Amino acid sequence: MADQPADQPAAQPAALEGVLRILQINEAHICGHMLQLAAELGIADLLAAGPRDAAGLAADTGSDPDALHRLLRFLAGQGIFTEDDAGRFSLTPTGDCLRSDHPQSLLDLLRWSTVVSRTFQDARYSLRTGLPAFPEAFGQPLFEYLRDHPEVGGHFNGAMAGFSRLESAAVTGAYDFSGARVVVDVAGGDGTLLADLLKAHPAAEGVLMEQPHVVVGAARRFEAEGLSARCRVVSGDFFDEIPAAGDLYILKSIIHDWADDDALRILTACRRAMAPGSRLLLIESVVPPGNTPGEAKLRDVVMLTLLGGRERTREEYAQLLGKAGLRLGQVVATRSPLQILEAVPSD
Ligand SMILES: C[S@@+](CC[C@H](N)C(=O)[O-])C[C@H]1O[C@@H](n2cnc3c(N)ncnc32)[C@H](O)[C@@H]1O
């Protein structure tokens, strides 16, 4: 065996713990794929009425009985289902969240995740160019694709609503919204966050601005929740014009979708809409310093690959806001991976 060159330290044998960690990270995508497949087949809805065996489920889903049994057995090992001695599968409380009618349903989020998984097969393109891989994989930029493919668009909107349901209580509980008279949620998706805010603050009014094909779902939600009288829906393009009615503006999970030039265009449109006393809240996962692990660093590579966007550090947000004529004030932590960055006009 050749001697180690004098100027290179000898490689240390990796600790078993480190080796196992690498294997675990590497195999995580397989668990995700299996979960997404179960969501795609609608297994949780098929189990809602009670336990069933793999043969019956296979007949209902056009699957091979043995292959489906192996998928369900794997997911039972992950705590999604349980298998009894007669080979019948039931939902666990965790697996219940895959039902379409569960109040915290994650079904759309998992269906949307199959699109994310396919995009990541082209992630090498993003690495080479710094540009999003989504148009390479699907032939169109993400938001155009969602507009032209309503079924996938529905899964995306449902996935965003799923995140918002998880995050909404953390956001509304962390910041004092009591002084706001008119809250404008810019690109507020299906209105999940704004509806929760209006319910918590009966004197406040809301404006939800979204793309024309998304705004329809939000209007339906406000109608169903008895909020239509206090909430206006406006269709529009946040690169052009943002409604001028508000004293509190919200951009939740918006700025991270875009690279700096486009992010600045949105912030500048927002600044134009704001009166001198208005406030803007960016609700985002702020990238922590150093090697601290964090959801923001995962979302950051997802934003790169899907949209060419990015998660940012606190300083990067302060700089971007400054260029749009806004000054970053307090940054409020929430009980979720999100932080609330408050900004006001700088002049
Ligand atoms: C990541 S989602 C966030 C939705 C919502 N704020 C939330 O947190 O659940 C981004 C949203 O931006 C909207 N959007 C994309 N381009 C837009 C544009 N040019 N004008 C207005 N909204 C747009 C999309 O329809 C989508 O709902």
The ligand as a Tripos MOL2 file, in Angstrom:
@<TRIPOS>MOLECULE
LIG
   27    29     1     0     0
SMALL
NO_CHARGES

@<TRIPOS>ATOM
      1 C1        -46.1610   29.6870   -2.2260 C.3       1 LIG1
      2 S1        -47.8000   30.2150   -2.5930 S.3       1 LIG1
      3 C2        -48.2150   31.0460   -1.0780 C.3       1 LIG1
      4 C3        -49.6900   31.2370   -0.8940 C.3       1 LIG1
      5 C4        -50.1060   31.8090    0.4800 C.3       1 LIG1
      6 N1        -49.5520   33.1220    0.7200 N.3       1 LIG1
      7 C5        -49.7190   30.8380    1.5720 C.2       1 LIG1
      8 O1        -48.8040   31.1320    2.3520 O.co2     1 LIG1
      9 O2        -50.3380   29.7640    1.6530 O.co2     1 LIG1
     10 C6        -47.4880   31.5300   -3.7360 C.3       1 LIG1
     11 C7        -48.7450   32.1950   -4.2750 C.3       1 LIG1
     12 O3        -48.3660   33.2480   -5.1750 O.3       1 LIG1
     13 C8        -49.3880   33.3590   -6.1500 C.3       1 LIG1
     14 N2        -48.8440   34.1030   -7.3140 N.ar      1 LIG1
     15 C9        -47.8810   33.6790   -8.1670 C.ar      1 LIG1
     16 N3        -47.6280   34.6190   -9.1060 N.ar      1 LIG1
     17 C10       -48.4760   35.6710   -8.8410 C.ar      1 LIG1
     18 C11       -48.6600   36.9510   -9.4500 C.ar      1 LIG1
     19 N4        -47.9450   37.3310  -10.5140 N.pl3     1 LIG1
     20 N5        -49.5820   37.7840   -8.8820 N.ar      1 LIG1
     21 C12       -50.3160   37.3930   -7.8010 C.ar      1 LIG1
     22 N6        -50.1530   36.1930   -7.1740 N.ar      1 LIG1
     23 C13       -49.2420   35.3360   -7.6910 C.ar      1 LIG1
     24 C14       -49.7440   31.9170   -6.4430 C.3       1 LIG1
     25 O4        -51.0280   31.8070   -7.0290 O.3       1 LIG1
     26 C15       -49.6490   31.2780   -5.0680 C.3       1 LIG1
     27 O5        -50.9020   31.2030   -4.4260 O.3       1 LIG1
@<TRIPOS>BOND
     1     1     2 1
     2     2     3 1
     3     2    10 1
     4     3     4 1
     5     4     5 1
     6     5     6 1
     7     5     7 1
     8     7     8 2
     9     7     9 1
    10    10    11 1
    11    11    12 1
    12    11    26 1
    13    12    13 1
    14    13    14 1
    15    13    24 1
    16    14    15 ar
    17    14    23 ar
    18    15    16 ar
    19    16    17 ar
    20    17    18 ar
    21    17    23 ar
    22    18    19 1
    23    18    20 ar
    24    20    21 ar
    25    21    22 ar
    26    22    23 ar
    27    24    25 1
    28    24    26 1
    29    26    27 1
@<TRIPOS>SUBSTRUCTURE
     1 LIG1         1 GROUP 0 **** ****
